[in-house]
Amino acid sequence: MSNIMPFRFSLHSLTKQDTIHQIMATNTVSCQYGLSLNEEDAEQIFMARQAILKNLGRVEISTGVISQLITIFCRSPFISQENYAAAVIDLMEAFYYIKNETRDEIGDLEIIELMKERFDTRCGGSIELLVSQGMEDVIQAARQGHYYRTLSGEDNEVSK
């Protein structure tokens, strides 16, 4: 039993290091848009993710969502270097909230792409508006079983 605790701490440390490395690797894409994260930003994003998941009662093993959020949202005209790290954290929180509200019925990448499209258009770059109104139709459709993804790429019942 005494060997379990060191394993847990080393696994957490490894996960933290890997996640920070993955976050830093997104700079290869985001720097093309004038955005970059330093190691301190990456650590803040990692710690925020841990807190968000705990607060929402979620368990996530993969860290791919962070990279997807960063590489998709770094293209937004509403995100600047000054608000970049904070925006990533807020978008991550919005993503996991929406994921919970849709009862995991919609894939990660599809939610992120919908979030990005609505963030840049309907919501004018407001994360608060994105969460409170911008994704409400998607959330309602998923809850009612009316949201579906077509393999052919056609629109579903929720208009994009």
Sine and cosine of phi, psi and omega as CSV:
sin_phi,cos_phi,sin_psi,cos_psi,sin_omega,cos_omega
0.00,0.00,-0.54,0.84,-0.03,-1.00
-0.94,0.35,-0.31,0.95,0.02,-1.00
-0.99,0.15,-0.23,0.97,-0.03,-1.00
-0.94,0.34,-0.69,0.72,-0.05,-1.00
-0.88,0.48,-0.74,0.67,0.03,-1.00
-0.88,0.48,-0.59,0.81,0.03,-1.00
-0.89,0.45,-0.69,0.72,0.01,-1.00
-0.87,0.50,-0.72,0.69,0.00,-1.00
-0.92,0.40,-0.64,0.77,0.00,-1.00
-0.94,0.35,-0.59,0.81,0.05,-1.00
-0.91,0.42,-0.69,0.73,0.05,-1.00
-0.88,0.48,-0.68,0.73,-0.01,-1.00
-0.90,0.44,-0.68,0.73,0.02,-1.00
-0.90,0.44,-0.71,0.71,0.02,-1.00
-0.88,0.48,-0.68,0.73,0.01,-1.00
-0.89,0.46,-0.73,0.68,0.00,-1.00
-0.89,0.46,-0.70,0.72,0.02,-1.00
-0.89,0.46,-0.69,0.73,-0.01,-1.00
-0.90,0.44,-0.72,0.70,0.02,-1.00
-0.88,0.48,-0.65,0.76,0.04,-1.00
-0.89,0.46,-0.69,0.72,0.03,-1.00
-0.89,0.45,-0.65,0.76,0.02,-1.00
-0.90,0.44,-0.72,0.70,0.00,-1.00
-0.89,0.45,-0.55,0.84,0.00,-1.00
-0.91,0.41,-0.39,0.92,0.02,-1.00
-0.93,0.36,-0.24,0.97,0.04,-1.00
-0.87,0.49,-0.43,0.90,0.01,-1.00
-0.89,0.45,-0.53,0.85,0.06,-1.00
-1.00,0.02,-0.76,0.64,-0.12,-0.99
-0.91,0.41,-0.47,0.88,0.00,-1.00
-0.91,0.42,-0.39,0.92,0.07,-1.00
-0.92,0.40,-0.31,0.95,0.00,-1.00
-0.93,-0.36,0.26,0.97,0.05,-1.00
0.98,0.21,0.33,0.94,-0.05,-1.00
-0.85,-0.53,0.62,-0.79,0.10,-1.00
-0.44,-0.90,0.44,-0.90,0.04,-1.00
-0.90,-0.43,0.66,-0.75,0.09,-1.00
-1.00,-0.08,0.02,-1.00,-0.06,-1.00
-0.90,0.44,-0.58,0.82,0.05,-1.00
-0.90,0.43,-0.67,0.74,0.07,-1.00
-0.87,0.50,-0.72,0.70,-0.02,-1.00
-0.88,0.48,-0.64,0.77,0.03,-1.00
-0.93,0.38,-0.64,0.77,0.05,-1.00
-0.89,0.46,-0.65,0.76,0.03,-1.00
-0.90,0.43,-0.68,0.73,0.04,-1.00
-0.87,0.50,-0.75,0.66,-0.03,-1.00
-0.91,0.42,-0.63,0.78,0.03,-1.00
-0.90,0.44,-0.66,0.75,0.03,-1.00
-0.85,0.53,-0.71,0.71,0.01,-1.00
-0.85,0.52,-0.72,0.69,-0.02,-1.00
-0.92,0.40,-0.67,0.74,-0.01,-1.00
-0.88,0.47,-0.74,0.67,0.00,-1.00
-0.87,0.49,-0.67,0.74,0.01,-1.00
-0.91,0.42,-0.72,0.69,-0.02,-1.00
-0.89,0.46,-0.55,0.83,-0.03,-1.00
-1.00,-0.06,-0.01,1.00,0.02,-1.00
0.94,0.35,0.52,0.85,-0.02,-1.00
-0.97,-0.25,0.47,-0.88,0.13,-0.99
-0.84,-0.55,0.86,-0.51,0.01,-1.00
-0.78,-0.63,0.81,-0.59,0.02,-1.00
-1.00,-0.04,-0.68,0.74,-0.01,-1.00
-0.97,0.24,0.52,-0.85,0.05,-1.00
-0.94,-0.35,0.23,0.97,-0.06,-1.00
-0.89,0.46,-0.44,0.90,-0.01,-1.00
-0.87,0.50,-0.67,0.74,-0.01,-1.00
-0.86,0.50,-0.76,0.66,-0.01,-1.00
-0.88,0.47,-0.66,0.75,0.02,-1.00
-0.90,0.43,-0.71,0.70,0.04,-1.00
-0.84,0.54,-0.73,0.68,-0.05,-1.00
-0.90,0.44,-0.76,0.65,-0.09,-1.00
-0.94,0.34,-0.42,0.91,0.04,-1.00
-1.00,0.07,-0.70,0.72,-0.07,-1.00
-0.99,0.17,-0.27,0.96,0.01,-1.00
-0.91,0.42,-0.28,0.96,0.01,-1.00
-0.99,0.12,-0.14,0.99,-0.06,-1.00
-0.95,0.32,0.70,-0.71,0.05,-1.00
-0.94,0.34,-0.18,0.98,-0.04,-1.00
-1.00,-0.03,-0.06,1.00,0.00,-1.00
-0.94,-0.34,0.79,-0.61,0.00,-1.00
-0.86,-0.51,0.19,-0.98,0.01,-1.00
-0.85,0.52,-0.58,0.81,-0.05,-1.00
-0.91,0.42,-0.54,0.84,-0.04,-1.00
-0.92,-0.38,0.18,0.98,-0.16,-0.99
-0.86,0.51,-0.85,0.53,-0.06,-1.00
-0.88,0.47,-0.69,0.72,0.01,-1.00
-0.90,0.43,-0.63,0.78,0.02,-1.00
-0.91,0.42,-0.65,0.76,0.03,-1.00
-0.87,0.50,-0.70,0.71,0.01,-1.00
-0.90,0.44,-0.72,0.70,0.00,-1.00
-0.90,0.43,-0.64,0.77,0.03,-1.00
-0.93,0.38,-0.59,0.81,0.05,-1.00
-0.90,0.44,-0.68,0.73,0.04,-1.00
-0.90,0.44,-0.68,0.74,0.04,-1.00
-0.88,0.47,-0.69,0.73,0.01,-1.00
-0.85,0.53,-0.78,0.63,-0.05,-1.00
-0.92,0.38,-0.54,0.84,0.09,-1.00
-0.89,0.46,-0.76,0.65,0.00,-1.00
-0.90,0.44,-0.64,0.77,0.03,-1.00
-0.86,0.51,-0.70,0.71,0.06,-1.00
-0.89,0.46,-0.74,0.68,-0.08,-1.00
-0.91,0.42,-0.48,0.88,0.04,-1.00
-1.00,-0.02,0.09,1.00,0.06,-1.00
0.83,0.56,0.59,0.80,0.03,-1.00
0.85,0.53,0.42,0.91,-0.01,-1.00
-0.98,0.17,-0.28,0.96,-0.06,-1.00
-0.88,-0.48,0.66,-0.75,-0.02,-1.00
-0.90,0.44,0.42,-0.91,-0.03,-1.00
-0.83,0.56,-0.80,0.60,-0.07,-1.00
-0.90,0.44,-0.62,0.79,0.02,-1.00
-0.90,0.44,-0.67,0.74,0.05,-1.00
-0.89,0.46,-0.71,0.70,-0.02,-1.00
-0.88,0.48,-0.69,0.72,0.01,-1.00
-0.91,0.42,-0.65,0.76,0.07,-1.00
-0.90,0.44,-0.69,0.72,0.04,-1.00
-0.84,0.54,-0.73,0.69,-0.05,-1.00
-0.89,0.45,-0.73,0.69,-0.02,-1.00
-0.87,0.49,-0.69,0.72,-0.03,-1.00
-0.97,0.25,-0.56,0.83,0.07,-1.00
-0.86,0.51,-0.71,0.70,-0.05,-1.00
-0.98,0.21,-0.36,0.93,-0.07,-1.00
-0.93,-0.38,-1.00,0.07,-0.08,-1.00
-0.81,0.59,-0.61,0.80,-0.15,-0.99
-0.99,-0.13,-0.11,0.99,0.05,-1.00
0.81,0.59,0.57,0.82,0.04,-1.00
1.00,0.08,0.16,0.99,0.00,-1.00
-1.00,-0.09,0.90,-0.44,0.03,-1.00
-0.93,0.36,-0.60,0.80,0.02,-1.00
-0.87,0.49,-0.70,0.71,0.03,-1.00
-0.92,0.39,-0.61,0.79,0.05,-1.00
-0.85,0.53,-0.71,0.70,-0.04,-1.00
-0.96,0.27,-0.68,0.73,-0.11,-0.99
-0.98,0.20,-0.53,0.85,-0.08,-1.00
-0.70,-0.72,-0.55,0.83,-0.16,-0.99
-0.89,0.45,-0.47,0.88,-0.02,-1.00
-0.90,-0.44,0.14,0.99,-0.10,-1.00
-0.87,0.49,-0.64,0.77,-0.01,-1.00
-0.91,0.41,-0.59,0.81,0.04,-1.00
-0.92,0.39,-0.70,0.71,0.00,-1.00
-0.88,0.48,-0.74,0.68,-0.01,-1.00
-0.89,0.45,-0.68,0.73,0.00,-1.00
-0.90,0.44,-0.66,0.75,0.02,-1.00
-0.91,0.42,-0.66,0.75,0.01,-1.00
-0.90,0.44,-0.57,0.82,-0.04,-1.00
-1.00,-0.01,0.00,1.00,0.01,-1.00
0.98,0.22,0.30,0.95,-0.02,-1.00
-0.99,-0.16,-0.07,1.00,0.01,-1.00
-1.00,-0.07,0.81,-0.59,0.06,-1.00
-0.61,-0.79,0.44,-0.90,0.01,-1.00
-0.97,-0.26,0.78,-0.62,0.02,-1.00
-1.00,-0.05,0.68,-0.74,0.00,-1.00
-0.94,0.35,-0.41,0.91,-0.02,-1.00
-0.99,0.16,-0.12,0.99,0.00,-1.00
1.00,0.04,0.06,1.00,0.03,-1.00
-0.94,0.34,0.40,-0.92,0.06,-1.00
-0.90,0.43,0.48,-0.88,0.08,-1.00
-0.98,-0.22,-0.30,-0.95,-0.06,-1.00
-0.92,0.40,-0.39,0.92,0.01,-1.00
-1.00,-0.06,0.85,-0.52,-0.02,-1.00
-0.97,0.26,0.67,-0.74,0.04,-1.00
-1.00,0.09,0.00,0.00,0.00,0.00
